[in-house]
């Protein structure tokens, strides 16, 4: 299984970004989590098929309608915690 950590910057808190990211990730068959960071960004960790992770990354570039994504950064991830489903933290 592949893993990726995305950091999403812009107007991404208070606009339903995590819930929408969770819905999209579940639709793609991914596990992981989405959480707000103190600096105003959203972190999304995705675990699963590389093609599905790529699709999620493309979706994260825009997010839900109320969001404004200024930047998206993808990093390698080695998440040790076993995750089932997709959590919002």
FIKOL-126796 format. One record per residue (C-alpha): residue number from 1; residue in one letter; x, z, y. Coordinates in nm, 4 decimals, decimal comma. Each point is the difference from the previous one (the first is absolute). Example, Ala and Ser with C-alpha at 12.3 -4.5 7.8 and 13.67 -1.06 7.14 Angstrom:
2
k=1	r=A	xx=1,2300	zz=0,7800	yy=-0,4500
k=2	r=S	xx=0,1370	zz=-0,0660	yy=0,3440
END
This chain:
89
k=1	r=X	xx=0,0000	zz=0,0000	yy=0,0000
k=2	r=X	xx=0,1148	zz=-0,0839	yy=0,3497
k=3	r=X	xx=-0,0181	zz=0,2384	yy=0,2922
k=4	r=X	xx=0,0046	zz=-0,0494	yy=0,3750
k=5	r=X	xx=-0,0303	zz=0,2206	yy=0,3058
k=6	r=X	xx=-0,1573	zz=-0,1528	yy=0,3102
k=7	r=X	xx=0,0181	zz=0,1506	yy=0,3481
k=8	r=X	xx=-0,2720	zz=-0,1307	yy=0,2290
k=9	r=X	xx=0,0246	zz=0,0502	yy=0,3773
k=10	r=X	xx=-0,2514	zz=-0,0629	yy=0,2757
k=11	r=X	xx=-0,3564	zz=0,1240	yy=0,0419
k=12	r=X	xx=-0,0303	zz=0,1023	yy=-0,3639
k=13	r=X	xx=-0,1250	zz=0,3590	yy=0,0167
k=14	r=X	xx=-0,3599	zz=0,0856	yy=0,0750
k=15	r=X	xx=-0,1224	zz=-0,3516	yy=-0,0830
k=16	r=X	xx=-0,0679	zz=0,0301	yy=-0,3754
k=17	r=X	xx=0,3346	zz=-0,1522	yy=-0,0943
k=18	r=X	xx=0,0745	zz=0,2276	yy=-0,2966
k=19	r=X	xx=-0,3465	zz=-0,0394	yy=-0,1519
k=20	r=X	xx=0,0108	zz=-0,3775	yy=0,0401
k=21	r=X	xx=0,3533	zz=-0,0146	yy=-0,1455
k=22	r=X	xx=-0,1182	zz=0,2084	yy=-0,2947
k=23	r=X	xx=-0,2927	zz=-0,2375	yy=-0,0640
k=24	r=X	xx=0,2280	zz=-0,3025	yy=0,0156
k=25	r=X	xx=0,2607	zz=0,1596	yy=-0,2278
k=26	r=X	xx=-0,2632	zz=0,0941	yy=-0,2580
k=27	r=X	xx=-0,1440	zz=-0,3527	yy=0,0154
k=28	r=X	xx=0,3501	zz=-0,1279	yy=-0,0790
k=29	r=X	xx=0,0456	zz=0,2454	yy=-0,2882
k=30	r=X	xx=0,2712	zz=0,2058	yy=0,1688
k=31	r=X	xx=0,0610	zz=0,3721	yy=-0,0077
k=32	r=X	xx=0,1707	zz=0,2011	yy=0,2720
k=33	r=X	xx=-0,0972	zz=0,1674	yy=0,3234
k=34	r=X	xx=-0,0569	zz=-0,0478	yy=0,3711
k=35	r=X	xx=0,0722	zz=0,2761	yy=0,2481
k=36	r=X	xx=0,0241	zz=0,0548	yy=0,3721
k=37	r=X	xx=0,3434	zz=0,0894	yy=0,1312
k=38	r=X	xx=0,0625	zz=0,2305	yy=0,2939
k=39	r=X	xx=0,1480	zz=-0,2826	yy=0,2072
k=40	r=X	xx=-0,3294	zz=-0,1927	yy=-0,0086
k=41	r=X	xx=0,0976	zz=-0,2415	yy=-0,2767
k=42	r=X	xx=-0,1655	zz=-0,0342	yy=-0,3392
k=43	r=X	xx=0,2057	zz=0,0087	yy=-0,3207
k=44	r=X	xx=-0,1313	zz=-0,1955	yy=-0,2975
k=45	r=X	xx=0,1671	zz=0,0343	yy=-0,3405
k=46	r=X	xx=-0,1106	zz=-0,2638	yy=-0,2515
k=47	r=X	xx=0,0763	zz=-0,0080	yy=-0,3711
k=48	r=X	xx=-0,0885	zz=-0,2877	yy=-0,2295
k=49	r=X	xx=0,0438	zz=-0,3729	yy=-0,0415
k=50	r=X	xx=0,2323	zz=-0,1655	yy=0,2539
k=51	r=X	xx=-0,2527	zz=-0,2702	yy=0,0864
k=52	r=X	xx=-0,2629	zz=0,2662	yy=0,0737
k=53	r=X	xx=0,2483	zz=0,1948	yy=0,2139
k=54	r=X	xx=0,0764	zz=-0,3201	yy=0,1929
k=55	r=X	xx=-0,3726	zz=-0,0565	yy=0,0535
k=56	r=X	xx=-0,0411	zz=0,3546	yy=0,1288
k=57	r=X	xx=0,2939	zz=-0,0544	yy=0,2348
k=58	r=X	xx=-0,1695	zz=-0,3110	yy=0,1403
k=59	r=X	xx=-0,3215	zz=0,1961	yy=0,0508
k=60	r=X	xx=0,1884	zz=0,2845	yy=0,1705
k=61	r=X	xx=0,1245	zz=-0,2437	yy=0,2660
k=62	r=X	xx=-0,3539	zz=-0,0011	yy=0,1407
k=63	r=X	xx=-0,1800	zz=0,3013	yy=-0,1485
k=64	r=X	xx=-0,3662	zz=0,0696	yy=0,0732
k=65	r=X	xx=-0,1731	zz=-0,1520	yy=0,3052
k=66	r=X	xx=0,0464	zz=0,3042	yy=0,2287
k=67	r=X	xx=0,3752	zz=0,0200	yy=-0,0664
k=68	r=X	xx=0,2829	zz=-0,1642	yy=0,1907
k=69	r=X	xx=0,3161	zz=-0,0387	yy=-0,2072
k=70	r=X	xx=0,3120	zz=-0,0304	yy=0,2157
k=71	r=X	xx=0,2523	zz=0,0083	yy=-0,2831
k=72	r=X	xx=0,0189	zz=0,0249	yy=-0,3767
k=73	r=X	xx=0,3129	zz=0,1023	yy=-0,1854
k=74	r=X	xx=0,0413	zz=-0,0151	yy=-0,3783
k=75	r=X	xx=0,2558	zz=0,2162	yy=-0,1754
k=76	r=X	xx=0,1037	zz=0,0490	yy=-0,3586
k=77	r=X	xx=-0,1590	zz=0,3054	yy=-0,1510
k=78	r=X	xx=0,0785	zz=0,2178	yy=-0,2971
k=79	r=X	xx=-0,3063	zz=0,2235	yy=-0,0059
k=80	r=X	xx=0,0385	zz=0,2635	yy=-0,2713
k=81	r=X	xx=-0,3440	zz=0,1581	yy=0,0208
k=82	r=X	xx=-0,2378	zz=-0,1613	yy=-0,2486
k=83	r=X	xx=-0,2929	zz=-0,1426	yy=0,1899
k=84	r=X	xx=-0,3353	zz=-0,0990	yy=-0,1437
k=85	r=X	xx=-0,2314	zz=-0,1939	yy=0,2197
k=86	r=X	xx=0,0688	zz=-0,0223	yy=0,3696
k=87	r=X	xx=0,0016	zz=0,3181	yy=0,2062
k=88	r=X	xx=-0,0533	zz=0,0632	yy=0,3684
k=89	r=X	xx=0,2176	zz=0,2823	yy=0,1225
END
